[in-house]
Amino acid sequence: MTKPCIVPKCKTGYKSVKQKTSVFKVPKDSEMRKKWMLAIPKICVNDVFYVCELHFEKKFLKKQCVMYNEKGDVIFKRDYERPQLQPGAYPTIFNNVSETVNDCSMDDVPCAERSYATNDLISEALQLPKDQERDQEHVHNVDQDRTLVDNCSDLNMEVDIEHPSVNEDQGCEPQMLTAADMETQPETKILRIIDKISVGYSSEVSAVSIPWSWTASEAIIDNKHHVIFSHVISRRSAIPTLTKAVTIDKTGKIEYSVHGRKLEPNEGSGFPLQLENCEDVPAILLQFEKRRACKGVILSGNVNVQLSAIFESSDGVWHSKDCTLITKGRKCVACKDLLQRINRSKRRAINKLKVLRAKQLHDEKQRKLCVAKKAESLKKKLEKKCDELRTLVKTKIKECRNVSQL
């Protein structure tokens, strides 16, 4: 049976597909596997996955075995039973993938759609409102001479690199983008964005391409220069919010944060904590982007929850203080438990209200019953008094008659 293809929306390996197609296992070589990961959109690639031949160009496929003599004449020619890959081949064909694939977390993060044709991240221009095709001519690059230790200004701003002075006592003053900083074309409504930045640490300077769903800036934290990569999305409203961030200092130390809280990666998380090569930055950002962030809990109405047990993210969603931030499902175990406790509290409040209403109704009936009993008792007493009066009157009449006869 054909192994399933990992490319999203590819039907190779499904029982419903009768067409026989060859599949190729992801290479075990780390460099080639990284090349495949950058080429395949929205998938965390490892060496146990397969990609079918439909995603490779014809120049990467060998379908015949041909042997030549010293004169260059063909002396042997035979078709392979299955196509074979040329050395250095990687997938490049993804028809309709950018239109059908949603979030890299397979669910909910409204992430920009990308298509990678080579191992380098090709920057695409942002079309408004619908067209999302971008060309290389619609991007511009930051000067490669700009390094992390040179200045502390926003990497998305054009600055004078001849005077890169930073006052560590006063910190970096925020700068605002102007019309000159962001060039637009009114006919096609294309925003020119920056796709390459310069990252330097340990006396090494290298210009790398970053995914266009990420932004980069510089900042001074604890009197040390850092490069900050931010992943901004718009999930519940039109207001962009910061979900993930990666911070790298000049020694190559990497820190991750989700929902404004620092993530503590363990040994099995797969997140590198030290940058070995500047060229690894795109792969690190893609790997972090593909991991699903916890959705948290949306609180509505009066909820009896201790504020010390929860925290609010930048998009207005609440999380448990024990939230793992990164999860395989929509919510982590701690946030699921928080949601269950909130639902139980709401149900108890509703049941308590029903019992109170039933008790009030019962008390009203009891009062009416007491009044009726009192009225019945008074009625009986009145009848008894009337009988006594009638008896007394009859007795007096008899006595009067006896006296008159005498």
Phi and psi in degrees as a GROMACS rama.xvg file:
@    title "Ramachandran Plot"
@    xaxis  label "Phi"
@    yaxis  label "Psi"
@TYPE xy
-68.3104  135.183  THR-2
-68.3163  144.715  LYS-3
-70.2247  145.365  PRO-4
-84.5289  138.929  CYS-5
-83.6585  -9.43303  ILE-6
-65.9337  128.153  VAL-7
-55.7311  139.017  PRO-8
69.4522  6.47304  LYS-9
-85.54  130.435  CYS-10
-94.1596  2.93724  LYS-11
-61.713  130.302  THR-12
97.1152  -8.41935  GLY-13
-78.5583  147.478  TYR-14
-65.9902  -28.1324  LYS-15
-73.5912  -15.5477  SER-16
-94.1861  115.839  VAL-17
-86.4772  -21.2533  LYS-18
-68.1659  131.183  GLN-19
-84.8526  128.545  LYS-20
-135.595  138.304  THR-21
-78.9263  147.707  SER-22
-124.294  153.225  VAL-23
-124.952  133.898  PHE-24
-74.7381  144.437  LYS-25
-61.0821  131.755  VAL-26
-63.1034  147.604  PRO-27
-79.7196  -21.2977  LYS-28
-62.713  128.425  ASP-29
-62.2026  -39.285  SER-30
-66.3742  -44.984  GLU-31
-68.2914  -37.9438  MET-32
-64.9307  -37.0519  ARG-33
-64.4834  -36.6709  LYS-34
-64.9784  -40.9548  LYS-35
-67.259  -38.7584  TRP-36
-65.2753  -38.0351  MET-37
-71.4441  -25.2023  LEU-38
-83.2868  -38.9327  ALA-39
-84.3043  122.388  ILE-40
-75.2601  134.655  PRO-41
66.6774  24.5564  LYS-42
-129.762  132.836  ILE-43
-82.8331  111.369  CYS-44
-94.4352  135.312  VAL-45
-137.357  177.442  ASN-46
-81.0115  15.3958  ASP-47
-109.529  1.86894  VAL-48
-95.6286  164.828  PHE-49
-129.488  150.221  TYR-50
-129.21  132.53  VAL-51
-80.7497  166.405  CYS-52
-70.0523  -14.1677  GLU-53
-66.6988  -17.2156  LEU-54
-100.1  9.92454  HIS-55
-114.672  142.524  PHE-56
-69.4892  157.349  GLU-57
-61.6011  -30.6164  LYS-58
-68.281  -18.7927  LYS-59
-89.8822  -5.54747  PHE-60
-108.137  135.281  LEU-61
-109.017  115.788  LYS-62
-109.482  -8.93457  LYS-63
-134.895  148.455  GLN-64
-103.143  114.985  CYS-65
-121.872  132.387  VAL-66
-121.565  141.991  MET-67
-121.43  154.948  TYR-68
-91.0899  -172.992  ASN-69
-65.209  -26.3161  GLU-70
-84.7435  -6.18055  LYS-71
91.6774  7.01063  GLY-72
-83.444  146.863  ASP-73
-74.9233  121.524  VAL-74
-109.982  -15.8011  ILE-75
-152.219  137.703  PHE-76
-150.867  126.293  LYS-77
-149.724  140.418  ARG-78
-80.9985  137.711  ASP-79
-72.2275  148.423  TYR-80
-66.3946  -35.651  GLU-81
-132.36  144.181  ARG-82
-62.2852  152.384  PRO-83
-122.198  154.632  GLN-84
-89.9051  143.241  LEU-85
-73.3757  152.426  GLN-86
-59.4475  135.136  PRO-87
80.3819  10.615  GLY-88
-75.3465  148.617  ALA-89
-149.358  152.981  TYR-90
-69.9802  140.461  PRO-91
-135.627  -11.04  THR-92
-104.269  117.324  ILE-93
-137.083  78.6318  PHE-94
-69.9587  126.389  ASN-95
64.984  8.16118  ASN-96
-66.5833  -43.0614  VAL-97
-66.3661  -17.7919  SER-98
-92.9027  -22.9777  GLU-99
-106.835  -22.1501  THR-100
-82.6366  131.472  VAL-101
-96.6831  -126.029  ASN-102
-72.8751  149.771  ASP-103
-66.8755  -20.1055  CYS-104
-87.4132  12.1509  SER-105
64.2515  13.061  MET-106
-146.545  -63.5964  ASP-107
-135.099  -19.7656  ASP-108
-77.7015  112.723  VAL-109
-71.9952  87.2748  PRO-110
-99.2215  148.588  CYS-111
-65.8345  145.6  ALA-112
-86.3153  139.652  GLU-113
-133.138  158.712  ARG-114
-140.349  124.204  SER-115
-109.071  120.543  TYR-116
-95.4378  -24.0878  ALA-117
-133.622  -177.244  THR-118
-70.8456  -22.2019  ASN-119
-81.1112  145.084  ASP-120
-77.8203  114.232  LEU-121
-84.3673  121.987  ILE-122
-76.5028  139.44  SER-123
-119.654  147.991  GLU-124
-80.8487  146.759  ALA-125
-88.1226  112.143  LEU-126
-90.5062  137.802  GLN-127
-121.32  133.61  LEU-128
-97.7099  -19.039  PRO-129
-114.928  -41.079  LYS-130
-67.9049  123.542  ASP-131
-120.468  22.6272  GLN-132
-85.9722  138.155  GLU-133
-133.827  148.103  ARG-134
-113.2  164.138  ASP-135
-65.1425  -26.2152  GLN-136
-73.5189  -11.0216  GLU-137
-95.0913  16.3841  HIS-138
-127.012  159.483  VAL-139
-135.647  156.269  HIS-140
-110.545  147.93  ASN-141
-77.2271  143.87  VAL-142
-55.8694  130.548  ASP-143
-67.9514  -15.4858  GLN-144
-72.5522  -14.6837  ASP-145
-75.0935  126.809  ARG-146
-126.353  172.049  THR-147
-63.1097  -36.057  LEU-148
-88.4569  -4.41003  VAL-149
-77.194  -47.5432  ASP-150
-152.127  176.519  ASN-151
-127.21  31.5662  CYS-152
-94.7517  167.027  SER-153
-63.3325  132.425  ASP-154
-69.5857  -17.0889  LEU-155
-85.7304  6.96721  ASN-156
-112.647  145.563  MET-157
-83.7323  122.787  GLU-158
-128.67  164.975  VAL-159
-86.3208  109.333  ASP-160
-79.7738  -6.79489  ILE-161
-77.8051  -18.6238  GLU-162
-130.582  65.7198  HIS-163
-85.5183  67.2194  PRO-164
-93.7872  140.325  SER-165
-131.99  127.951  VAL-166
-94.9755  105.382  ASN-167
-69.9127  -22.8326  GLU-168
-72.6329  -37.0588  ASP-169
-93.5512  -17.6204  GLN-170
79.2735  -175.063  GLY-171
-94.7797  129.113  CYS-172
-78.5546  134.934  GLU-173
-65.5502  143.063  PRO-174
-117.958  144.594  GLN-175
-105.972  141.781  MET-176
-72.8102  139.859  LEU-177
-116.994  178.25  THR-178
-62.7199  -30.6859  ALA-179
-71.8115  -28.1285  ALA-180
-77.7733  -28.0632  ASP-181
-118.821  107.032  MET-182
-84.8108  137.484  GLU-183
-129.318  152.412  THR-184
-113.84  113.206  GLN-185
-64.8841  -25.037  PRO-186
-71.3028  -47.702  GLU-187
-104.494  -6.50378  THR-188
55.4144  53.922  LYS-189
-104.499  126.85  ILE-190
-90.402  127.067  LEU-191
-82.1746  123.071  ARG-192
-122.004  163.413  ILE-193
-95.5063  131.028  ILE-194
-112.973  -13.4379  ASP-195
-123.277  139.455  LYS-196
-132.109  165.74  ILE-197
-104.895  125.665  SER-198
-118.506  129.18  VAL-199
-133.646  134.42  GLY-200
-154.341  151.826  TYR-201
52.5703  46.4205  SER-202
62.2655  15.617  SER-203
-109.355  132.884  GLU-204
-122.902  128.897  VAL-205
-147.795  136.362  SER-206
-91.9166  124.532  ALA-207
-124.485  154.504  VAL-208
-94.5837  136.784  SER-209
-115.744  152.991  ILE-210
-57.7592  141.598  PRO-211
-73.533  -6.77216  TRP-212
-81.9269  -3.97209  SER-213
-109.645  152.915  TRP-214
-122.402  158.523  THR-215
-130.346  146.052  ALA-216
-153.474  168.56  SER-217
-116.995  150.443  GLU-218
-155.19  158.754  ALA-219
-103.935  117.717  ILE-220
-122.531  121.011  ILE-221
54.7986  42.5974  ASP-222
62.4147  24.8484  ASN-223
-127.452  143.506  LYS-224
-78.7617  137.452  HIS-225
-136.274  148.801  HIS-226
-102.598  128.85  VAL-227
-116.118  121.679  ILE-228
-103.367  124.766  PHE-229
-118.34  138.41  SER-230
-109.691  109.486  HIS-231
-106.785  130.803  VAL-232
-132.941  169.842  ILE-233
-129.694  101.211  SER-234
-96.7173  -61.5485  ARG-235
-97.7027  -10.4046  ARG-236
-153.15  -179.523  SER-237
-80.2702  -1.20346  ALA-238
-87.2662  121.954  ILE-239
-67.7734  140.113  PRO-240
-128.952  150.706  THR-241
-88.5369  119.933  LEU-242
-102.966  -48.5786  THR-243
-127.223  153.203  LYS-244
-149.756  144.297  ALA-245
-124.436  125.99  VAL-246
-115.024  129.375  THR-247
-126.534  126.394  ILE-248
-93.2876  -179.64  ASP-249
-72.5156  -11.4181  LYS-250
-89.4917  -3.84382  THR-251
91.7496  5.38375  GLY-252
-72.2038  133.238  LYS-253
-111.549  133.277  ILE-254
-126.617  142.594  GLU-255
-117.363  145.056  TYR-256
-141.579  145.86  SER-257
-134.446  131.292  VAL-258
56.4115  33.8964  HIS-259
77.0979  8.40631  GLY-260
-120.173  141.751  ARG-261
-69.1239  133.158  LYS-262
-92.8209  132.147  LEU-263
-103.199  90.755  GLU-264
-68.1949  136.644  PRO-265
-93.8003  -177.948  ASN-266
-66.41  -29.1635  GLU-267
-92.2921  3.66892  GLY-268
-76.2581  -25.6288  SER-269
86.1565  3.23689  GLY-270
-89.2708  120.761  PHE-271
-69.6625  141.95  PRO-272
-103.479  -6.99179  LEU-273
-135.756  130.508  GLN-274
-84.0939  114.388  LEU-275
-85.9944  -34.7945  GLU-276
-144.891  136.467  ASN-277
-60.1199  -28.4403  CYS-278
-69.4411  -12.3116  GLU-279
-81.4454  -8.49697  ASP-280
-58.5419  -47.9487  VAL-281
-58.6908  -42.3382  PRO-282
-65.2691  -38.0579  ALA-283
-64.7897  -43.3466  ILE-284
-65.1182  -42.1837  LEU-285
-64.2567  -42.6552  LEU-286
-61.5713  -42.1431  GLN-287
-69.5488  -36.1617  PHE-288
-66.3338  -35.0169  GLU-289
-75.1941  -16.6382  LYS-290
-79.1244  135.457  ARG-291
-79.7877  132.052  ARG-292
-88.2223  145.06  ALA-293
-63.0504  136.366  CYS-294
-80.7474  -19.4494  LYS-295
71.6192  -161.534  GLY-296
-130.364  134.574  VAL-297
-94.7875  116.413  ILE-298
-91.4363  131.982  LEU-299
-136.803  141.264  SER-300
75.6441  -164.732  GLY-301
-84.8521  114.328  ASN-302
-121.909  129.664  VAL-303
-88.576  86.2846  ASN-304
-133.654  136.171  VAL-305
-71.7284  129.792  GLN-306
-65.3181  -24.5759  LEU-307
-71.5232  -14.7202  SER-308
-97.1226  -2.70778  ALA-309
-137.655  165.998  ILE-310
-143.356  155.051  PHE-311
-105.633  132.673  GLU-312
-84.3626  176.643  SER-313
-68.1251  -21.5985  SER-314
-95.5324  15.3613  ASP-315
82.0698  13.8502  GLY-316
-102.122  141.387  VAL-317
-97.9056  146.16  TRP-318
-131.808  154.507  HIS-319
-68.3037  150.097  SER-320
-64.7885  -20.1158  LYS-321
-96.8299  17.1901  ASP-322
-61.7319  135.735  CYS-323
-81.2939  -7.31027  THR-324
70.3571  -46.7612  LEU-325
-108.77  131.274  ILE-326
-145.818  162.633  THR-327
-84.8575  -30.0758  LYS-328
-100.532  -163.298  GLY-329
-72.5917  -35.1743  ARG-330
-132.349  150.67  LYS-331
-78.0346  171.309  CYS-332
-63.1311  -40.496  VAL-333
-64.9107  -41.5747  ALA-334
-71.476  -32.4159  CYS-335
-63.6187  -43.1713  LYS-336
-63.7679  -38.654  ASP-337
-62.0422  -43.6891  LEU-338
-63.7054  -40.2559  LEU-339
-64.4627  -41.2156  GLN-340
-64.4373  -38.4424  ARG-341
-65.5344  -42.8458  ILE-342
-64.9766  -40.6686  ASN-343
-63.5276  -39.4209  ARG-344
-63.4372  -40.4567  SER-345
-64.9703  -41.3996  LYS-346
-65.2403  -39.8157  ARG-347
-63.3763  -38.7987  ARG-348
-64.225  -40.3673  ALA-349
-66.3504  -44.5195  ILE-350
-64.3197  -37.8526  ASN-351
-63.584  -38.3411  LYS-352
-65.6913  -39.358  LEU-353
-64.517  -42.9303  LYS-354
-63.149  -40.1104  VAL-355
-63.3925  -41.9756  LEU-356
-65.0678  -41.6964  ARG-357
-64.3454  -38.428  ALA-358
-66.4409  -41.0395  LYS-359
-62.6363  -41.9198  GLN-360
-64.3459  -39.6882  LEU-361
-64.8383  -42.1914  HIS-362
-62.2643  -37.9467  ASP-363
-64.7195  -41.8106  GLU-364
-65.7656  -37.9115  LYS-365
-63.5956  -40.5752  GLN-366
-64.1696  -43.1688  ARG-367
-62.8368  -38.7162  LYS-368
-66.7285  -39.5337  LEU-369
-63.5746  -42.4811  CYS-370
-62.2463  -40.4863  VAL-371
-65.3224  -40.3018  ALA-372
-64.3691  -41.9611  LYS-373
-63.0662  -41.9408  LYS-374
-62.5528  -39.9671  ALA-375
-66.3332  -39.4486  GLU-376
-65.7644  -42.9072  SER-377
-64.9695  -35.2554  LEU-378
-64.6489  -42.0117  LYS-379
-66.1867  -41.0057  LYS-380
-62.7131  -39.3805  LYS-381
-65.7618  -41.1792  LEU-382
-64.0538  -38.1178  GLU-383
-64.4177  -41.9557  LYS-384
-64.3358  -39.2224  LYS-385
-63.1016  -39.9561  CYS-386
-64.1522  -40.5931  ASP-387
-63.8737  -40.1948  GLU-388
-65.9057  -40.8398  LEU-389
-64.018  -39.6503  ARG-390
-65.1404  -41.1173  THR-391
-65.0963  -39.6786  LEU-392
-65.1717  -42.981  VAL-393
-63.0029  -38.7512  LYS-394
-65.5863  -42.532  THR-395
-65.5121  -36.9271  LYS-396
-65.6282  -42.662  ILE-397
-62.7479  -41.7673  LYS-398
-62.9443  -39.0531  GLU-399
-66.0744  -39.541  CYS-400
-63.9968  -42.4655  ARG-401
-63.4552  -38.6429  ASN-402
-67.5856  -37.9387  VAL-403
-70.0254  -31.4409  SER-404
-71.8397  -31.1374  GLN-405
